[in-house]
Amino acid sequence: MSAFAIQPEALRDLVAAALGDQARSVTVKLGEVTVEVASTHYLEVMRKLRDTAGCQFEQLIDLCGVDYSAFKEVGTEGPRFAVVSHLLSVSLNQRIRVRTYCSDDDFPMVPSVMHLWSSANWFEREAFDLFGIVFDGHTDLRRILTDYGFIGHPFRKDFPLSGHVEMTYDTQQRRVVYQPVTIEPREITPRIIREENYGGLH
């Protein structure tokens, strides 16, 4: 194992050379390298990052979904859903982030990488469950954190905080039953302290 990681700028240049025009961008920000790639090249790019000499990212340490729909409120347009992965090279002591956007907001889908890294199995199931992102080629894409009969995807920005249905145990029927949510939405106003010299402030 390499004791010292190469500088982020050097890793950026190495990765950019390995991926060529398959990468939309390879950038460094806050000392971290991020690769953005089209979903059509995602699987091949991930394979190159694992197998190419100088990259050798043997481990996928995280994969998550992102819903960018609220970015429209600050004037940023683009695809709604993305998949973000973090890769680690143990042998070269270096890390990288890979982001790919789903081309269809109504049916977000990207290729599965579980055949490249087995750890992607549960990560992709989680992103499917919480965001509704489908991973093409995943052999067992089931919900993992919510109930199998759960409606919707709770990490989507348009999912109601109270959910769609609530679950209770009915003692007469002796089983769990689902019913419409009885919680009424309310506005929560934070408590504001107006005392003079609070916390020693003048």
TORKOL-363058 format. One line per 3 residues: number of its first residue (from 1); their letters; for each residue x, y, z of N, C-alpha, C, CB. Coordinates in nm, 2 decimals. Atoms other than C-alpha are relative to their C-alpha. Glycine has a CB too. Layout:
BEGIN
NUM = A = X:Y:Z:X:Y:Z:X:Y:Z:X:Y:Z  ...
This chain:
BEGIN
1 = MSA = 0.08:-0.12:0.00:0.00:0.00:0.00:0.09:0.12:0.00:-0.10:0.00:0.12  -0.07:-0.13:0.00:0.12:0.35:-0.08:-0.03:0.08:0.13:-0.04:0.08:-0.13  0.02:-0.07:-0.13:0.18:0.54:0.24:-0.06:0.14:-0.02:0.14:0.02:0.07
4 = FAI = 0.05:-0.13:0.03:0.10:0.88:0.08:-0.08:0.01:-0.13:0.12:0.10:0.00  0.08:-0.02:0.12:-0.18:0.97:-0.16:0.07:0.10:-0.09:-0.14:0.03:0.03  -0.04:-0.11:0.09:-0.09:1.17:-0.47:-0.08:0.12:0.02:0.00:-0.05:-0.15
7 = QPE = 0.07:-0.13:-0.01:-0.20:1.53:-0.48:-0.13:-0.01:-0.08:0.08:0.12:-0.05  0.13:0.00:0.07:-0.57:1.58:-0.59:0.01:0.04:-0.14:-0.10:0.08:0.07  -0.02:-0.05:0.14:-0.46:1.77:-0.90:0.06:-0.11:-0.09:0.08:0.13:0.00
10 = ALR = -0.06:0.11:0.08:-0.24:1.48:-1.01:-0.09:-0.11:-0.02:0.13:-0.05:0.08  0.10:0.11:0.02:-0.52:1.23:-0.95:-0.10:0.05:-0.10:-0.07:-0.03:0.14  0.09:-0.05:0.10:-0.75:1.45:-1.15:0.05:-0.02:-0.14:-0.03:0.15:0.03
13 = DLV = -0.06:0.02:0.13:-0.51:1.45:-1.44:0.01:-0.14:-0.05:0.13:0.07:-0.01  -0.02:0.14:0.03:-0.45:1.08:-1.42:-0.14:-0.06:-0.04:0.05:-0.07:0.12  0.14:0.05:0.03:-0.83:1.00:-1.41:-0.05:0.06:-0.13:-0.09:0.04:0.11
16 = AAA = 0.05:-0.06:0.12:-0.91:1.25:-1.69:0.07:-0.07:-0.12:0.04:0.15:0.00  -0.07:0.06:0.11:-0.64:1.08:-1.91:-0.06:-0.15:-0.02:0.15:-0.01:0.03  0.05:0.14:0.01:-0.78:0.73:-1.83:-0.14:-0.01:-0.06:0.00:-0.06:0.14
19 = LGD = 0.14:0.00:0.04:-1.14:0.82:-1.90:-0.02:0.07:-0.14:-0.09:0.06:0.10  0.01:-0.07:0.13:-1.09:1.05:-2.20:-0.14:0.07:-0.01:0.01:-0.10:-0.12  0.13:-0.07:0.01:-1.42:1.19:-2.34:-0.12:-0.07:0.05:-0.02:0.03:-0.15
22 = QAR = 0.11:0.07:-0.07:-1.63:0.94:-2.15:-0.04:0.08:0.13:0.04:-0.14:0.04  0.03:-0.08:-0.12:-1.61:1.19:-1.85:-0.04:0.13:-0.05:0.13:0.01:0.09  0.05:-0.14:0.03:-1.81:1.51:-1.88:0.09:0.10:0.07:-0.15:0.02:0.05
25 = SVT = -0.09:-0.09:-0.07:-1.58:1.67:-1.62:0.07:-0.08:0.11:-0.08:0.12:0.06  -0.08:0.05:-0.11:-1.31:1.59:-1.37:0.05:0.12:0.07:0.12:-0.10:-0.05  -0.04:-0.13:-0.07:-1.27:1.86:-1.11:0.05:-0.03:0.14:-0.13:0.09:0.01
28 = VKL = -0.05:0.00:-0.13:-1.10:1.93:-0.78:-0.07:0.11:0.08:0.15:0.01:0.01  0.06:-0.11:-0.09:-1.29:2.12:-0.50:0.02:-0.05:0.14:-0.15:0.02:-0.04  -0.03:0.03:-0.15:-1.19:2.13:-0.13:0.09:-0.12:0.01:-0.13:-0.02:0.07
31 = GEV = -0.10:0.11:-0.01:-0.91:1.88:-0.20:-0.06:-0.14:-0.04:0.05:-0.01:0.13  0.06:0.12:0.04:-1.15:1.62:-0.34:-0.03:-0.01:-0.15:-0.13:-0.03:0.07  0.01:0.02:0.15:-1.17:1.48:-0.70:-0.14:-0.05:-0.03:0.10:-0.09:-0.06
34 = TVE = 0.13:0.05:0.04:-1.52:1.45:-0.86:0.00:-0.02:-0.15:-0.11:0.11:0.05  0.02:0.03:0.14:-1.60:1.29:-1.19:-0.14:0.00:-0.03:0.07:-0.14:-0.04  0.14:0.00:0.05:-1.92:1.36:-1.37:-0.01:-0.07:-0.13:-0.06:0.14:-0.01
37 = VAS = 0.01:0.08:0.11:-2.03:1.11:-1.63:-0.14:-0.02:-0.04:0.07:-0.14:0.03  0.13:0.03:0.05:-2.33:1.05:-1.85:-0.04:-0.14:0.04:-0.01:0.02:-0.16  0.04:0.13:-0.04:-2.54:0.75:-1.75:0.03:-0.11:-0.10:-0.15:0.00:0.03
40 = THY = -0.03:0.09:0.11:-2.47:0.59:-2.09:0.14:-0.06:0.01:-0.02:0.06:-0.13  -0.14:0.04:-0.02:-2.10:0.57:-2.00:0.03:-0.05:0.14:0.10:0.11:-0.04  -0.02:0.02:-0.14:-2.14:0.51:-1.63:0.06:-0.14:0.03:-0.13:0.01:0.08
43 = LEV = -0.05:0.14:-0.03:-2.08:0.13:-1.62:0.14:-0.01:-0.05:-0.09:-0.10:-0.06  -0.14:0.01:0.06:-1.77:0.15:-1.85:0.10:0.08:0.08:0.00:0.03:-0.14  -0.08:-0.09:-0.08:-1.63:0.44:-1.65:0.04:-0.06:0.13:-0.06:0.14:0.02
46 = MRK = -0.02:0.06:-0.13:-1.67:0.26:-1.32:0.09:-0.12:-0.02:-0.13:-0.05:0.06  -0.09:0.11:0.03:-1.50:-0.05:-1.47:0.14:0.05:-0.02:-0.05:-0.08:-0.12  -0.13:-0.05:0.03:-1.21:0.16:-1.59:0.06:0.05:0.13:0.00:0.12:-0.10
49 = LRD = -0.06:-0.05:-0.12:-1.17:0.33:-1.25:0.04:-0.11:0.10:-0.11:0.08:0.08  -0.04:0.12:-0.08:-1.15:-0.02:-1.09:0.12:-0.06:-0.05:-0.11:-0.10:0.01  -0.11:0.09:0.06:-0.91:-0.18:-1.34:0.12:0.07:-0.06:-0.07:-0.08:-0.11
52 = TAG = -0.11:-0.07:0.06:-0.69:0.09:-1.49:0.11:0.02:0.10:-0.05:0.14:-0.06  -0.11:-0.02:-0.08:-0.34:0.11:-1.36:0.01:0.15:0.04:0.13:-0.04:-0.07  -0.01:-0.13:-0.04:-0.29:0.42:-1.15:-0.13:0.05:0.06:0.03:0.09:-0.11
55 = CQF = 0.13:-0.03:-0.06:-0.66:0.43:-1.06:-0.02:-0.11:0.11:-0.12:-0.01:-0.10  0.01:0.11:-0.09:-0.72:0.09:-0.90:-0.09:0.02:0.12:0.14:-0.04:0.05  0.10:-0.02:-0.10:-1.03:0.18:-0.70:-0.07:-0.14:0.03:-0.10:0.11:-0.03
58 = EQL = 0.05:0.14:-0.03:-1.09:-0.17:-0.54:-0.12:0.00:0.08:0.11:-0.07:0.07  0.11:0.00:-0.09:-1.36:-0.06:-0.31:-0.10:0.11:-0.03:0.04:0.01:0.15  0.11:-0.10:0.01:-1.70:0.11:-0.35:-0.04:0.01:0.15:-0.12:-0.05:-0.09
61 = IDL = 0.02:-0.02:-0.14:-1.74:0.26:0.00:-0.14:0.07:0.03:0.11:0.08:0.06  0.13:-0.07:-0.02:-2.07:0.45:-0.06:-0.06:0.02:-0.14:0.01:0.13:0.08  0.07:-0.03:0.12:-2.34:0.49:-0.32:-0.14:0.05:0.05:-0.02:-0.12:-0.10
64 = CGV = 0.13:-0.05:-0.05:-2.65:0.71:-0.27:-0.07:0.08:-0.11:0.02:0.10:0.12  0.08:-0.07:0.09:-2.93:0.88:-0.46:0.00:0.15:0.04:-0.14:-0.06:-0.02  0.02:-0.14:-0.03:-2.98:1.26:-0.48:-0.12:0.05:-0.08:0.13:0.08:-0.03
67 = DYS = 0.11:-0.07:0.07:-3.29:1.46:-0.56:0.03:0.14:-0.01:-0.14:-0.03:0.07  -0.03:-0.14:0.02:-3.20:1.79:-0.71:-0.12:0.09:-0.03:0.11:0.01:-0.11  0.11:-0.07:0.05:-3.55:1.91:-0.77:-0.01:0.14:0.07:-0.13:-0.07:0.03
70 = AFK = 0.01:-0.13:-0.07:-3.53:2.19:-0.50:0.10:0.10:-0.06:0.03:-0.02:0.14  -0.10:-0.09:0.05:-3.23:2.34:-0.69:-0.06:0.10:-0.10:0.11:-0.08:-0.07  0.07:-0.09:0.09:-3.48:2.50:-0.93:-0.04:0.13:0.07:-0.13:-0.07:-0.06
73 = EVG = 0.04:-0.11:-0.08:-3.57:2.73:-0.65:0.11:0.10:0.01:-0.04:-0.04:0.14  -0.11:-0.09:0.00:-3.22:2.88:-0.66:0.06:0.02:-0.14:0.11:-0.06:0.09  -0.03:-0.03:0.14:-3.21:2.90:-1.04:0.09:-0.10:-0.07:0.07:0.13:0.00
76 = TEG = -0.09:0.10:0.07:-3.02:2.58:-1.12:-0.10:-0.11:-0.07:0.09:-0.07:0.10  0.08:0.09:0.08:-3.18:2.37:-1.40:0.08:-0.13:-0.03:-0.05:0.06:-0.13  -0.07:0.12:0.04:-3.10:2.01:-1.50:-0.08:-0.12:0.04:0.14:-0.01:0.06
79 = PRF = 0.07:0.12:-0.04:-3.19:1.65:-1.44:-0.03:0.00:0.15:0.08:-0.13:-0.04  0.04:0.00:-0.14:-3.37:1.58:-1.11:0.08:-0.10:0.08:-0.15:-0.04:0.01  -0.06:0.10:-0.09:-3.21:1.26:-0.99:0.15:-0.03:-0.05:-0.08:-0.13:-0.01
82 = AVV = -0.14:0.04:0.03:-2.84:1.16:-0.97:0.04:-0.12:0.10:0.10:0.12:0.02  -0.06:0.10:-0.08:-2.64:0.87:-0.83:0.14:0.04:0.03:-0.01:-0.15:-0.06  -0.14:-0.05:-0.04:-2.32:0.96:-0.64:0.07:-0.12:0.07:-0.01:0.12:0.10
85 = SHL = -0.08:0.11:-0.06:-2.06:0.70:-0.56:0.14:0.05:0.05:0.02:-0.12:-0.10  -0.13:-0.04:-0.05:-1.74:0.72:-0.35:0.08:-0.13:-0.01:-0.01:0.05:0.15  -0.09:0.11:0.02:-1.45:0.49:-0.44:0.13:0.02:0.07:0.03:-0.02:-0.15
88 = LSV = -0.13:0.00:-0.07:-1.14:0.40:-0.25:0.10:-0.10:-0.06:-0.03:-0.04:0.15  -0.11:0.09:0.04:-0.81:0.26:-0.37:0.08:-0.02:0.13:0.09:0.07:-0.11  -0.07:0.04:-0.12:-0.66:0.08:-0.07:0.15:0.00:-0.04:-0.04:-0.13:0.06
91 = SLN = -0.14:0.02:0.04:-0.34:0.00:-0.26:0.07:0.13:-0.03:0.01:-0.09:-0.13  -0.06:-0.13:0.04:-0.28:0.36:-0.38:-0.04:0.11:0.10:-0.04:0.04:-0.14  0.04:-0.10:-0.10:-0.44:0.54:-0.08:-0.06:0.13:-0.06:0.12:0.04:0.09
94 = QRI = 0.07:-0.11:0.07:-0.67:0.76:-0.29:-0.15:-0.02:-0.01:0.07:0.03:-0.14  0.15:0.01:0.01:-1.04:0.84:-0.31:-0.05:0.09:-0.12:-0.06:0.05:0.13  0.06:-0.08:0.11:-1.27:0.97:-0.58:-0.15:-0.01:0.02:0.04:-0.05:-0.13
97 = RVR = 0.15:0.00:0.01:-1.64:1.07:-0.62:-0.04:0.00:-0.14:-0.05:0.13:0.08  0.06:0.01:0.14:-1.84:0.98:-0.93:-0.15:0.03:0.01:0.02:-0.15:-0.06  0.14:-0.04:0.01:-2.17:1.15:-1.01:-0.05:-0.03:-0.14:-0.02:0.15:0.04
100 = TYC = 0.07:0.02:0.13:-2.41:1.04:-1.29:-0.14:0.04:0.02:0.02:-0.14:-0.05  0.14:-0.04:-0.01:-2.75:1.19:-1.36:-0.09:-0.09:-0.08:-0.01:0.15:-0.06  0.09:0.08:0.07:-3.05:0.99:-1.46:-0.07:0.08:-0.11:-0.11:-0.05:0.10
103 = SDD = 0.05:-0.08:0.11:-3.17:1.10:-1.80:-0.15:0.02:0.00:0.04:-0.07:-0.13  0.14:-0.01:0.00:-3.54:1.05:-1.73:-0.05:0.03:0.14:-0.07:-0.13:-0.06  0.05:-0.04:-0.14:-3.70:1.23:-1.43:-0.12:-0.09:0.04:-0.04:0.15:0.00
106 = DFP = 0.12:0.08:-0.04:-4.02:1.02:-1.45:0.03:-0.15:0.03:-0.10:0.01:-0.12  -0.04:0.14:-0.03:-3.84:0.68:-1.46:0.15:0.00:0.01:-0.05:-0.09:-0.11  -0.14:-0.01:-0.02:-3.49:0.74:-1.32:0.07:-0.14:0.00:0.04:0.08:0.12
109 = MVP = -0.07:0.13:0.01:-3.25:0.46:-1.42:0.14:0.02:-0.04:-0.07:-0.09:-0.10  -0.14:0.01:0.03:-2.88:0.39:-1.43:0.04:-0.15:0.00:0.09:0.09:0.09  -0.05:0.14:-0.01:-2.68:0.07:-1.48:0.05:-0.04:0.14:0.11:-0.03:-0.10
112 = SVM = -0.05:0.05:-0.13:-2.60:-0.14:-1.17:0.15:-0.03:-0.01:-0.08:-0.13:0.04  -0.14:0.04:-0.01:-2.24:-0.18:-1.06:0.02:-0.11:0.10:0.08:0.13:0.04  -0.02:0.11:-0.10:-2.30:-0.47:-0.82:0.08:-0.11:-0.05:-0.14:-0.05:0.04
115 = HLW = -0.09:0.11:0.05:-2.11:-0.70:-1.05:0.14:0.05:0.00:-0.04:-0.04:-0.15  -0.13:-0.05:-0.01:-1.81:-0.47:-1.02:0.04:0.00:0.15:0.02:0.14:-0.06  -0.03:0.00:-0.15:-1.83:-0.43:-0.64:-0.13:-0.06:0.07:0.03:0.15:0.05
118 = SSA = 0.11:0.07:-0.07:-2.05:-0.66:-0.43:-0.07:0.09:0.10:0.04:-0.13:0.06  0.06:-0.09:-0.10:-2.10:-0.38:-0.18:-0.11:0.09:-0.06:0.11:0.09:0.06  0.10:-0.08:0.06:-2.32:-0.20:-0.43:-0.14:-0.06:0.01:0.03:0.02:-0.15
121 = NWF = 0.13:0.07:-0.01:-2.60:-0.45:-0.38:-0.09:0.07:0.09:0.02:-0.15:0.05  0.09:-0.07:-0.10:-2.75:-0.30:-0.06:-0.01:0.15:-0.02:0.04:-0.03:0.14  0.00:-0.15:0.03:-2.65:0.06:-0.15:-0.10:0.03:-0.11:0.14:0.05:-0.04
124 = ERE = 0.09:-0.02:0.11:-2.84:0.03:-0.48:-0.15:-0.02:0.04:0.04:-0.08:-0.12  0.13:0.03:-0.06:-3.14:-0.12:-0.30:-0.05:0.11:0.08:0.00:-0.13:0.08  0.04:-0.12:-0.08:-3.14:0.17:-0.06:-0.04:0.12:-0.09:0.12:0.04:0.10
127 = AFD = 0.03:-0.11:0.09:-3.13:0.43:-0.34:-0.13:-0.03:-0.08:0.12:0.02:-0.10  0.12:0.04:0.06:-3.41:0.24:-0.51:-0.12:0.02:0.09:0.00:-0.14:-0.05  0.11:-0.01:-0.10:-3.62:0.23:-0.20:-0.03:0.14:0.04:0.04:-0.08:0.13
130 = LFG = 0.02:-0.14:-0.05:-3.57:0.59:-0.09:-0.03:0.10:-0.11:0.12:0.04:0.09  0.01:-0.10:0.10:-3.55:0.77:-0.42:-0.07:-0.05:-0.13:0.14:0.05:-0.04  0.07:0.06:0.11:-3.71:0.53:-0.67:0.09:-0.01:-0.12:-0.12:0.08:-0.04
133 = IVF = -0.10:0.01:0.12:-3.39:0.51:-0.89:0.01:-0.15:-0.03:0.13:0.06:0.04  -0.01:0.14:0.04:-3.39:0.18:-1.08:0.14:-0.03:-0.05:-0.10:-0.03:-0.11  -0.14:0.04:0.04:-3.05:0.00:-1.13:-0.01:-0.12:-0.09:0.09:-0.03:0.13
136 = DGH = 0.02:0.10:0.10:-3.06:-0.19:-1.45:0.11:-0.10:0.01:0.01:0.07:-0.14  -0.09:0.11:-0.01:-2.90:-0.53:-1.42:0.02:-0.05:0.14:0.14:0.04:-0.05  0.00:0.04:-0.14:-2.94:-0.55:-1.04:-0.08:-0.13:0.01:-0.05:0.11:0.10
139 = TDL = 0.07:0.13:0.00:-3.04:-0.91:-0.97:-0.11:-0.02:0.11:0.10:-0.11:0.02  0.10:0.02:-0.11:-3.25:-0.85:-0.65:-0.04:0.14:0.05:0.06:-0.08:0.11  0.03:-0.14:-0.03:-3.38:-0.49:-0.66:-0.13:0.00:0.08:-0.01:0.09:-0.12
142 = RRI = 0.11:-0.01:-0.09:-3.62:-0.49:-0.36:0.02:0.11:0.10:-0.03:-0.14:0.07  -0.01:-0.10:-0.11:-3.70:-0.24:-0.09:0.08:-0.06:0.11:-0.14:0.04:0.05  -0.09:0.05:-0.10:-3.46:-0.26:0.20:-0.03:0.07:0.13:0.14:0.02:-0.04
145 = LTD = 0.02:-0.08:-0.13:-3.56:0.01:0.46:-0.15:0.02:0.03:0.07:0.13:-0.01  0.15:-0.01:-0.02:-3.94:0.04:0.41:-0.06:-0.13:-0.02:-0.06:0.11:-0.09  0.08:0.12:0.02:-4.21:-0.22:0.41:-0.02:-0.03:-0.14:-0.14:0.02:0.08
148 = YGF = 0.02:0.03:0.14:-4.27:-0.41:0.09:-0.12:0.06:-0.06:-0.01:-0.16:-0.01  0.12:-0.06:0.05:-4.61:-0.26:0.06:0.00:0.15:0.01:-0.12:-0.05:0.07  -0.01:-0.14:-0.02:-4.49:0.09:0.12:-0.03:0.07:-0.14:0.14:0.04:0.05
151 = IGH = 0.03:-0.07:0.12:-4.62:0.35:-0.13:0.09:0.12:-0.01:-0.15:0.05:0.01  -0.08:-0.11:0.03:-4.38:0.60:-0.28:0.15:-0.02:0.05:-0.05:0.12:0.07  -0.15:0.00:-0.03:-4.01:0.69:-0.21:0.02:0.12:0.10:0.08:0.01:-0.13
154 = PFR = 0.00:-0.11:-0.11:-3.96:0.89:0.12:0.11:0.10:-0.01:0.00:-0.06:0.13  -0.11:-0.11:0.01:-3.64:1.08:0.03:-0.02:0.09:-0.12:0.13:-0.07:-0.01  0.03:-0.09:0.10:-3.79:1.24:-0.27:-0.05:0.13:0.06:-0.11:-0.05:-0.10
157 = KDF = 0.04:-0.12:-0.06:-3.84:1.61:-0.21:-0.15:0.03:0.00:0.07:0.12:-0.07  0.15:-0.02:0.00:-4.21:1.60:-0.30:-0.08:-0.10:0.09:-0.05:0.00:-0.14  0.07:0.09:-0.09:-4.29:1.32:-0.05:-0.04:0.07:0.12:0.10:-0.12:0.03
160 = PLS = 0.05:-0.07:-0.12:-4.51:1.44:0.23:0.07:-0.04:0.13:-0.15:-0.01:0.01  -0.07:0.03:-0.12:-4.35:1.46:0.57:-0.07:-0.11:0.09:0.03:0.12:0.09  0.08:0.10:-0.08:-4.64:1.26:0.73:-0.02:-0.13:-0.08:-0.13:0.07:0.03
163 = GHV = 0.02:0.12:0.08:-4.64:1.00:0.45:-0.14:0.00:-0.06:0.02:-0.12:0.09  0.13:0.02:0.06:-4.94:0.87:0.26:-0.10:-0.08:0.08:0.01:-0.06:-0.14  0.09:0.09:-0.08:-5.07:0.60:0.49:0.07:-0.02:0.14:-0.02:-0.14:-0.07
166 = EMT = -0.06:0.04:-0.13:-5.02:0.50:0.86:-0.03:-0.14:0.03:-0.04:0.10:0.11  0.02:0.14:-0.03:-4.99:0.15:1.00:-0.03:-0.01:0.15:0.13:-0.08:-0.04  0.04:0.03:-0.14:-5.16:0.03:1.32:-0.03:-0.14:0.01:-0.12:0.09:0.04
169 = YDT = 0.04:0.14:-0.02:-5.23:-0.30:1.48:-0.14:0.00:0.05:0.10:-0.07:0.11  0.14:0.01:-0.04:-5.60:-0.38:1.50:-0.02:-0.12:0.09:-0.09:-0.01:-0.13  0.02:0.11:-0.10:-5.67:-0.59:1.81:-0.12:-0.09:-0.04:-0.02:0.05:0.14
172 = QQR = 0.12:0.08:0.04:-6.01:-0.71:1.67:0.03:-0.09:-0.11:-0.12:0.09:-0.03  -0.04:0.08:0.12:-5.87:-0.82:1.34:0.13:-0.08:0.02:0.02:0.09:-0.12  -0.13:0.06:-0.03:-5.54:-0.93:1.50:0.10:0.00:-0.11:-0.03:-0.15:0.05
175 = RVV = -0.10:-0.01:0.11:-5.33:-0.80:1.22:0.03:0.15:-0.01:-0.05:-0.06:-0.13  -0.03:-0.13:0.03:-5.16:-0.49:1.10:-0.09:0.05:-0.11:0.15:0.01:-0.04  0.08:-0.05:0.10:-5.38:-0.26:0.90:0.06:0.14:-0.04:-0.15:0.02:0.05
178 = YQP = -0.05:-0.13:0.05:-5.30:0.04:0.68:-0.13:0.09:-0.02:0.07:-0.01:-0.14  0.11:-0.09:0.02:-5.52:0.35:0.67:0.05:0.14:-0.03:-0.09:0.01:0.13  -0.05:-0.13:0.03:-5.50:0.71:0.55:0.05:0.07:0.12:-0.12:0.09:-0.06
181 = VTI = -0.06:-0.07:-0.11:-5.29:0.94:0.76:-0.10:0.09:0.07:0.12:0.09:-0.06  0.10:-0.08:-0.08:-5.48:1.11:1.04:0.08:0.12:0.06:-0.06:-0.08:0.11  -0.07:-0.12:-0.05:-5.20:1.36:1.13:-0.03:0.12:-0.09:0.15:-0.03:0.00
184 = EPR = 0.02:-0.12:0.07:-5.28:1.71:1.03:0.13:0.08:-0.01:-0.11:0.09:0.06  -0.12:-0.08:0.01:-4.99:1.91:0.89:0.00:0.13:0.08:0.04:0.02:-0.15  -0.01:-0.12:-0.07:-4.88:2.20:1.11:0.13:0.07:-0.02:-0.03:-0.02:0.15
187 = EIT = -0.12:-0.08:0.02:-4.63:2.48:1.08:0.07:0.00:0.14:-0.03:0.14:-0.05  -0.08:0.00:-0.12:-4.35:2.45:1.34:0.08:0.13:0.00:0.08:-0.12:0.01  -0.07:-0.12:-0.01:-4.22:2.79:1.45:0.11:-0.02:0.11:-0.09:0.12:0.03
190 = PRI = -0.10:0.02:-0.10:-3.88:2.78:1.62:-0.01:0.10:0.11:0.14:0.01:-0.06  0.01:-0.09:-0.12:-3.86:2.93:1.97:0.12:0.11:-0.02:0.02:-0.07:0.13  -0.10:-0.11:0.01:-3.68:3.27:1.96:0.02:0.06:0.13:-0.04:0.11:-0.11
193 = IRE = -0.03:-0.06:-0.13:-3.50:3.39:2.27:0.03:0.14:-0.02:0.12:-0.08:0.07  -0.01:-0.14:0.02:-3.53:3.76:2.31:0.06:0.07:0.13:-0.13:0.07:-0.04  -0.06:-0.05:-0.12:-3.36:3.80:2.65:0.12:0.09:-0.03:0.03:-0.11:0.10
196 = ENY = -0.12:-0.09:0.01:-3.10:4.08:2.68:0.12:-0.08:0.06:-0.02:0.13:0.07  -0.13:0.06:-0.04:-2.74:3.96:2.72:-0.01:-0.15:0.01:0.03:0.06:0.14  0.01:0.15:0.00:-2.84:3.60:2.65:0.13:-0.06:-0.04:-0.11:-0.05:-0.09
199 = GGL = -0.13:0.07:0.03:-2.53:3.38:2.66:0.12:0.09:0.01:-0.01:-0.07:-0.13  -0.11:-0.09:-0.01:-2.31:3.67:2.75:0.01:0.10:-0.12:0.12:-0.07:0.02  -0.01:-0.09:0.11:-2.39:3.86:2.43:-0.05:0.13:0.03:-0.08:-0.06:-0.12
202 = H = 0.03:-0.14:-0.03:-2.41:4.24:2.43:-0.06:0.06:-0.12:0.12:0.08:0.06
